[in-house]
Amino acid sequence: MKISREQVEQNRNRVLDTAAKLFRERGIDGIGIADLMKASGLTHGGFYRQFKSKDDFVVEAVKRAFGMTSADIRQRLAADASEPFEALVKHYVSSHHRDDPGMGCSLTALAADAARCDNPELKLFFGNIVSNYLDLLTAINPEADATEKRSTAIRILAEMVGAVLLSRVVPDEKLSDEILDVVSNDLLDRHQSLPRT
């Protein structure tokens, strides 16, 4: 039985949405194509009719994951437009982000996978993710000195990503919470003391 183009597109989107979540939860190599298709409610044979190769598929799934995260962040920043930096830090460096990697940032979930892989397109896309975050952090940074904004954005991004990674890897929940609290509070304290433009 032949399925419509619309159904093919719906199936494709379902696979990408499932992969975007499961890759962030388990890592790129943490789930095989057969299990991914099963989790999407589809057969393994349909994969190669929808995607050129696994490498292309991985890039598309990571792009989907980043698009979902970006939309969520934009929505949060718009909801708290008077303090976008505070809104970003409180969302990103949080127990909610730590505890739900499947819906979180691709950097914290997949950067190590991307660094180890041989897929140049995936590495390029992760470079774009970093650049996008740096642009956002530069734009919402109230620091008066424009030459320092970029350096500050790099430090902030490294601290945010590092805090979430460390909070996920330690088995002691108290220490995990402490890492998030210390970094979040430190970032917010420094932000409030910055000279304003």
Protein Blocks (a to p, Z undefined) as FASTA:
>chain_A
ZZdfklmmmmmmmmmmmmmmmmmmnojklpcfklmmmmnopafklmmmmpmblklmmmmm
mmmmmmmmmmmmmmmmmmmmmlmmlmmmmmmmcfklmmmmmlmcfklmmmmmmmmpccfk
lmmmmmmmmmmmmmmmmmmpcbfblmlmmmmmmmmmmmmmmmmmmmmmpmblklmmmmmm
mmmmmmmmmmmmpccZZ
